[in-house]
């Protein structure tokens, strides 16, 4: 199930990738969105304040202070909590149980199939307006595309010995930073939705080249059960 860590050294070598790569992808996707839209970045502190006040709750402190506490404290704590929660829930299933059982397909086909199943699994909450409000089944399709594109990044962690823990760290980081990065977006609507929009899709797809070259330069052995052969 991917919970046994065979090499703590290997695990801690991959942990920065698991936590930081989503942050890099989220930040770059927002920059790319702004360039494509020809827009200036929004004031993130004011957007956060507006979101809080929209709930009917008065601001507990100045907007700038609230923003920096959210970014400096809230996001890191969110990443840690999400890492534990998602390791023992979704990632125990996707990368822990399913990946070794589809390894015979080869790394890329295995990743595509897991990503498709993962995306369809989100269908009920997507249809309720989560991530892609108003898009209906188009949102489900977009979620499937996103999951299929991001899955090789997580499959690599399982393949290289970080197990479900590493995948949980990556997944947890995505969940914590993808939404926070949208504070810099002047407006968020399809297809300009940061990491979950077309610009994000293109950026994540471009990163496949790095995964392909890395796996080609550093082939693994003795781990065929994790889909490492092709």
NORRA-V390508 format. One record per residue. RES is the residue in three letters. PSI is psi in whole degrees, -180 to 180 (* if undefined). BURIAL is # if it has 9 or more other ideal C-beta (glycine too) atoms within 8 Angstrom, else .. Layout:
res & psi & burial
RES & PSI & BURIAL
RES & PSI & BURIAL
//
This chain:
res & psi & burial
UNK & 0 & .
UNK & 12 & #
UNK & -19 & #
UNK & 124 & .
UNK & 111 & #
UNK & -28 & .
UNK & 108 & .
UNK & -32 & .
UNK & -47 & .
UNK & -40 & #
UNK & -48 & #
UNK & -21 & .
UNK & -33 & .
UNK & -16 & #
UNK & -42 & #
UNK & -39 & .
UNK & -45 & #
UNK & -39 & #
UNK & -36 & #
UNK & -31 & #
UNK & -44 & #
UNK & -37 & #
UNK & -43 & #
UNK & -46 & .
UNK & -42 & #
UNK & -44 & #
UNK & -46 & #
UNK & -34 & #
UNK & -37 & #
UNK & -42 & #
UNK & -44 & .
UNK & -42 & #
UNK & -47 & #
UNK & -39 & #
UNK & -45 & .
UNK & -40 & .
UNK & -17 & .
UNK & 35 & .
UNK & 155 & .
UNK & 151 & .
UNK & 148 & #
UNK & 166 & #
UNK & 106 & .
UNK & -34 & #
UNK & -42 & #
UNK & -38 & #
UNK & -40 & #
UNK & -42 & #
UNK & -42 & #
UNK & -39 & .
UNK & -40 & .
UNK & -47 & #
UNK & -27 & #
UNK & -21 & .
UNK & -5 & .
UNK & 6 & .
UNK & 127 & .
UNK & 149 & .
UNK & 130 & #
UNK & -9 & .
UNK & 172 & .
UNK & 148 & .
UNK & -44 & #
UNK & -41 & .
UNK & -42 & .
UNK & -42 & #
UNK & -48 & #
UNK & -31 & .
UNK & -41 & #
UNK & -45 & #
UNK & -43 & #
UNK & -26 & .
UNK & -51 & .
UNK & -46 & #
UNK & -49 & #
UNK & -42 & .
UNK & -40 & .
UNK & -40 & #
UNK & -45 & #
UNK & -46 & #
UNK & -44 & #
UNK & -37 & #
UNK & -49 & #
UNK & -46 & #
UNK & -44 & #
UNK & -25 & #
UNK & -44 & #
UNK & 6 & .
UNK & -93 & .
UNK & -49 & #
UNK & -25 & #
UNK & -29 & #
UNK & -53 & .
UNK & -63 & #
UNK & -27 & #
UNK & -58 & #
UNK & -46 & #
UNK & -40 & #
UNK & -47 & #
UNK & -29 & #
UNK & -14 & .
UNK & 8 & #
UNK & -28 & #
UNK & -16 & .
UNK & -16 & .
UNK & 158 & #
UNK & -50 & #
UNK & -44 & .
UNK & -40 & .
UNK & -46 & #
UNK & -41 & #
UNK & -43 & #
UNK & -43 & #
UNK & -42 & #
UNK & -40 & #
UNK & -46 & #
UNK & -43 & #
UNK & -44 & #
UNK & -45 & #
UNK & -32 & #
UNK & -29 & .
UNK & -6 & #
UNK & -47 & #
UNK & -46 & .
UNK & -29 & .
UNK & -42 & #
UNK & -20 & #
UNK & 1 & .
UNK & 4 & .
UNK & 135 & .
UNK & -48 & #
UNK & 67 & #
UNK & 133 & .
UNK & -8 & .
UNK & -14 & #
UNK & -130 & .
UNK & -23 & .
UNK & -35 & #
UNK & -37 & #
UNK & -44 & #
UNK & -45 & .
UNK & -40 & #
UNK & -39 & #
UNK & -42 & #
UNK & -46 & #
UNK & -47 & #
UNK & -39 & #
UNK & -36 & #
UNK & -37 & #
UNK & -19 & #
UNK & -41 & #
UNK & -31 & #
UNK & -38 & #
UNK & -38 & #
UNK & -35 & #
UNK & -39 & #
UNK & -44 & #
UNK & -41 & #
UNK & -38 & #
UNK & 10 & #
UNK & 3 & #
UNK & -9 & #
UNK & -160 & #
UNK & -26 & #
UNK & -47 & #
UNK & -42 & #
UNK & -39 & #
UNK & -37 & #
UNK & -43 & #
UNK & -49 & #
UNK & -43 & #
UNK & -37 & #
UNK & -41 & #
UNK & -49 & #
UNK & -30 & #
UNK & -36 & #
UNK & -24 & #
UNK & -45 & #
UNK & -41 & .
UNK & -35 & #
UNK & -23 & #
UNK & -9 & #
UNK & -22 & #
UNK & -5 & #
UNK & 129 & #
UNK & -31 & .
UNK & 150 & .
UNK & 104 & .
UNK & 152 & .
UNK & 136 & #
UNK & 6 & .
UNK & 88 & #
UNK & 37 & #
UNK & -132 & #
UNK & -26 & #
UNK & 5 & #
UNK & -175 & #
UNK & -38 & .
UNK & -41 & #
UNK & -41 & #
UNK & -46 & #
UNK & -40 & #
UNK & -46 & #
UNK & -40 & #
UNK & -41 & .
UNK & -33 & .
UNK & -16 & #
UNK & -33 & #
UNK & -41 & .
UNK & -41 & .
UNK & -44 & #
UNK & -49 & .
UNK & -39 & .
UNK & -46 & #
UNK & -34 & #
UNK & -39 & .
UNK & -28 & .
UNK & 70 & .
UNK & 150 & .
UNK & 158 & .
UNK & 153 & .
UNK & 16 & .
UNK & 35 & #
UNK & -25 & .
UNK & -12 & .
UNK & 14 & #
UNK & 47 & #
UNK & -4 & #
UNK & -32 & .
UNK & * & .
//
